[in-house]
Amino acid sequence: MTVYFDFPFFNKVTELLPVCPVCGSADLRDKLRVQDRSVSQETFTIQQCAACGFQLTNPRPSAATIGKYYESDAYVSHNSAAQGLVNRVYKAARYFTVRRKVRLITQLNGGHVGNLLDYGCGTGHFLAGAKRAGWQVTGLEPNDRARHDAAARVGQPILEDTALAALPAASFDVITLWHVLEHVHTLNDTLAQLLTALKPSGKLLIAVPNAESLDAQHYRQDWASYDVPRHLYHFVPATMRRLLAAHGLHVTQTLPLPLDAYYISMLSERNRAAERAGGPLAVLRAGYKSNQYAAQHGGQYSSLVYVAERAAAGR
């Protein structure tokens, strides 16, 4: 049973998860205290399950009240007009990553275009790129501003995330979640609904930060990809595989997003106290070291894309 209580910043309802969403253990232990540097300046606790290692922000704002924590003009995923150096870097990198993502889904679909669902499509840049490449696209997005921006960019309506349950069963060749699953309150219910919409031979792609990366270890509580309380979960490869296996999915590939190490290091340096923060050289050094470490330590990159499909019988 989820426990609800008042939260001081917005005086809104927040919730405490009593058990791990992955394995159901009640042995959740405090691991780290992290400040929300973007909006509220409140400090949140990241807990870790002693049984399976899963990490989560707990307590957290409820689904009905977390929208306040996204109300920042600097939040580029929801606002294409966001300005500043960090957002200019993000937009420049996005041009290349969108093309790479479209090539990837086409390759995974046997070199053919098909039906694509992008869950949490943000401002629609990836969807627009896929549509230009010939994909039949559907986008779902909970944020009003981002949804309207995406509709104009893609040239078709974008659905609210609540429309997921009403989508036709077994209708999508590929379903993507680009840095979305860490934001989803109803983790297991959402995965179950996504699987219902996926064709039997379809591919599910989930991109999330990796809390075992070297940049996460280096920056600790200043690591920008903790992004509390917007990031509700903090995945690592072992816990992602365990979560997906519980839904009958097998991870066939784990792919790096190497540019993320530099972008997240840039944000993380800004999170540090002035006397500890470094400039561009520190960012480049941290990003390079993180990617080098990952190449030598089992692919522990700053962000990872998990490619999953339904497990074969008996696996």
N, C-alpha and C positions, 0 to 999 in steps of 0.2 A: 504494500500500500504506500503510495506517495504521500509525503507529509507536506502541507502547505502552511506558509506563515508570511508575515509582512516583511518586506525588504526595505532597508532604510533610505536608499537613494531616491527612488520614485514613490516610496510608500505604496508599493504594489505587491501583489501576491507572488511569492517565489516558492519553489518546491525542492524537497530533499528526497533523492532516490534512496530507498532503504537497502536495495540489493543491486548487484552488478547486472547491467542489461545484457551482458554476453553469457555469463555462466550461472547467474542467480545467487551467487554467494553474498551473504550479508557482511562479510569481513572486508569492509572498505576502510582504508587507512589514509590519513592525510599525508600527502607527498610534498606539496609546494604551495606557496601563497603567491598569487600573481595579481598585479594591478591592471585594471582596465584603463589604458592610457588614452583611448580614443574618445570616450564620452563621459562616463560617470566618475572616473578616478577612484572608484571603489575597488577593494581588494577581494579576490575570490580564492577559494580553496580548490586545488586539484587533488582528487583522491585516487588511490590505486587499489584495485582488487587484489587481495593477498592470494586468492586462489588461481586466477588466470592472468593477472598483470594488467588488465584493462584499466585505462585512465579516463577520468571524467571530471568535469566541473560540477561540484556538488557541495552545497546547494546551488541552484541556478534559477534565473527568472522563469516563470511559467511561459507556456506558449502564447498565452493571451497578453502578456505584458512585455515580452522581450523586444518587441518592435521599437521601444524607446531607445534601446541600446544600439540601434542601427541608424539613428537620426543624426548623421554627421555628413556634411557636404563633402568631406574628404574620403568617404567610403566609396571607392571607385567602382566596386562591383555593382553598386546600385545607382551610380550617378556618372554618366558618360562625360558630364561637364566638369568633373572634379579637376582642380588645378594643382600646381605645385610640382617641385622636382620629382618627388616620389611617384606621383601619378603620371607624369610625363614619361618616366622610365617604364612604368607599368604598361602604358599604352603602346610604347615603341616595341616592347617585348611581345605584346599581344598580337601584333601584326604577324609575327613569325610563328607564334604558338598556335594560332587559329589554323593556319595552313597545315602545320604539322598534325594537328588533331584530326583535320578532315582527311588527310592522307591515311592516318592510322585507322580510322573507322572503316574507310573504304577497303583497305588491305585486310582487315579482320573480317569483312563481309565478302571475302573471296574475290576482291577486286571490283565488286559491283556496288552501285548505289542501291538504297533500299529505304525502308521506313525507320526514321530516327526519332527518339524521344530524348530531349534534353531536360532533365529534372533540375530545377533551380537555375534557369537559363540566364539570370541576371539581365544585362542590357542587350543580350541577343547577338553578340558579335560572332560567336561560334555557330549559332543556328543560321545566321545569314550566310556565313561562309559555306556551310554544308548545303544550304539550299541552292546557292550559286553553282555548286558542284553537281547538282542534280538529285540530291536527296529529297525525299518527302519528309518534311520536318513538323514536329509538334513540340511546343515549349510550354513548360509550367514554371511559374514564378510567383512567390508569395508577396513580394514587395510591390506596392502599387506603382511607384515612380519607375522602378526598373521594368516592370511589366509593360507600361505604356511606351517607354523608350524602346524596348525590344520589339513591340508590335510595329512601330513605325520603321524600325531598321529591317525587320524580316519581311514586312509587307503582308502580314496576316495576324489574326488575333492570337494573343498568348493567354493561356489558361491560368487560373489560380491553382495553387498546389492542391487544393481540396478536390480538384477534378480528377485526380489520379485514380481514385477508386471507380470512377465511371468510364474509364477508357476501355475500349474493346479488348477482350482477352487475347493473348497470343498474337499481337498485331505489330510488334516492333522487332526489327532485325538487330538493332543496337539501341541500348539505353545508356546515356551518359550522365554522370554526376561529377562536374568539375569543381572541386572544393566546395561541396554541398553537404555531404553526409554528416560532417562534423557539426552542422547547424541544425539537424533534424531532431526534434523532440521525440517523436514516435519512431524510434530507430527500427525496431523489429517489425512493427506494423507497416512502415513505409517500404522496407525491403520486401516484405511479403506481397504488397500491392504491386511493386515494380516487377516482381517475378511473374505475377499473373498477366501483366501486360506484355511480357517478353515472349517471343516465339520460342518453341522448344529448342531450337538450335541457335538461338540468339546469344549475343554477347552483352554483358554488363560491364561498363567501365566506371571505376570509382577512383578519383584523384583526391588525395588527402595529404596533409602534412605528416611528416614522420618524426615522432618524438624521440626516436633513437638516433637521429642524424647527428653528425658532429656539431653542426651549428646549434642544435637544440642543447647539446651538452655544454657547449661553450658559453652560450648566453643565459642558460638556466631561466630564472624568473623574468628576464628581459627578452626572452625569445618571442619574437613578434607573432609566430604561428600559434602560440597559446591563445591569443586574441580572446581572452575571457571578457564577458560571459557569452559572446556570440558563438565561440567554439565550445560545444557542449562535451565533446569527446576528443581524445588525443591518441590517435591510432599509432600502432607499430605493426610491422608485418605479421608477427605471430597472432596478435589479437584480431587483426583484420581477417586473417585466414580462418580463425576459429569462429568468428561471427558469421562469415559467409558459409562455412561448412554447416553451421546450424540451420541454414536455409537451403541446404542441398546444393550448394555451389562449390565449384573447384576453381582455384586461382590458377590459370594457365600461363600467365605472364605477369611479371612485375617490372614496370618500365619507369625510368627516371624522368624527372622534370628538372634538368640541371640548372636552368636559369633561375629557378626559385631560390637556390642557395644564395645568390647574389642579392636578389630582391628582398628576401627575408633578412639577410644580414644588414642591409641598408636600413630597414625598419627597426631592427633590433638595436643597432648602434644609436638610433634616435631615442630608444627607450632607456638607455643607460644614463646614469647621472652624468652631469656635465664634465666632471673631472675624470671620468672613465671612458667617455664616448670618443670614438675615433672618427677620422674623416674618410674620404674615398679610398685611400690605400688600405685602411683597416677593413672596409667592406670587401674590397677585391681579395684581400688576403684570406678573410674568413670564408668567403664563398668558394675560393679555389681550394682551400684546405678541406672544406666539407666535401666537395666533389671528389677530391683525391682520396680522402678517407673512404668514401662510399665505394669507389672503384676497387679498393683493396680489402673491404670488409663486407662482402656479401650484398652490395648494392644498397647500403643504408643512406640513400640520398635525402635531401631536405624535404622533397615531396615525391610521392610515388603514385603511379597509376596502376591499379589492380585490374587486370582483365579476367573476368570470371564467366563461367558457363555452368550449366547444370552438370553435376557429377554423374559419371556413368554408373550404372547399377553395380553395386558391390564395392565401389571405391570408398 
